[in-house]
């Protein structure tokens, strides 16, 4: 697995954790302490998600800047038919 695939998988996991944390925060039966903990989790997951998204963007821009190994800077010789 490439680094980009791992980061993408982590982003999906963090999004799921955020979804669950927001759902938990909406529970009217939570105590004040539990609400504070849910908000802390949301802040933590959000910061981690931002960091992963920045890493993905950096990885993509790095791959765009690197020349492709299969491309050659040399121009091939053109073979034209010789008239008889």
C-alpha positions in Angstrom: 0.0 0.0 0.0 1.3 3.5 -0.8 1.5 6.3 1.6 -1.3 8.1 -0.2 -3.6 5.1 0.2 -2.8 4.8 3.9 -3.6 8.5 4.4 -6.8 8.2 2.5 -7.9 5.2 4.6 -7.1 7.2 7.8 -9.1 10.2 6.5 -12.1 7.9 6.0 -11.7 6.5 9.5 -11.4 10.0 11.1 -14.6 11.1 9.2 -16.4 8.1 10.7 -15.1 8.9 14.2 -16.3 12.5 13.8 -19.7 11.3 12.6 -20.1 9.1 15.7 -18.8 11.8 18.1 -21.3 14.3 16.7 -24.1 11.8 17.0 -23.0 11.1 20.6 -23.0 14.9 21.4 -26.6 15.1 20.2 -27.7 12.6 22.9 -29.8 14.6 25.4 -29.0 12.1 28.2 -25.3 13.1 28.3 -23.9 14.7 31.5 -21.9 17.9 31.3 -18.7 16.0 31.6 -19.7 13.6 28.8 -20.6 16.5 26.6 -17.2 18.2 27.3 -15.5 14.9 26.4 -17.4 14.5 23.2 -16.5 18.1 22.2 -12.8 17.4 23.1 -12.9 14.3 20.9 -14.5 16.3 18.0 -11.7 18.9 18.3 -9.0 16.2 18.4 -10.4 14.3 15.4 -10.8 17.5 13.4 -7.2 18.5 14.0 -6.0 15.1 13.0 -8.2 15.1 9.9 -6.8 18.5 8.9 -3.3 17.2 9.4 -4.0 14.1 7.2 -5.6 16.2 4.5 -2.5 18.5 4.4 -0.3 15.4 4.1 -2.4 14.1 1.2 -2.1 17.5 -0.5 1.6 17.6 0.0 2.0 14.0 -1.3 -0.1 14.8 -4.4 1.9 18.0 -5.2 5.1 16.1 -4.7 4.0 13.5 -7.2 3.0 16.2 -9.7 6.4 17.9 -9.5 8.5 14.7 -10.0 9.0 13.8 -13.6 7.6 10.4 -14.6 10.3 7.8 -14.9 8.9 6.4 -18.2 9.2 9.8 -20.0 12.4 10.6 -21.7 13.9 14.0 -22.3 15.5 12.8 -25.5 13.6 13.2 -28.7 13.5 10.0 -30.8 14.7 9.9 -34.4 11.9 10.1 -36.9 12.2 7.6 -39.8 10.8 9.0 -43.0 10.5 6.9 -46.2 13.1 7.7 -48.8 11.6 8.5 -52.2 12.8 6.2 -55.0 
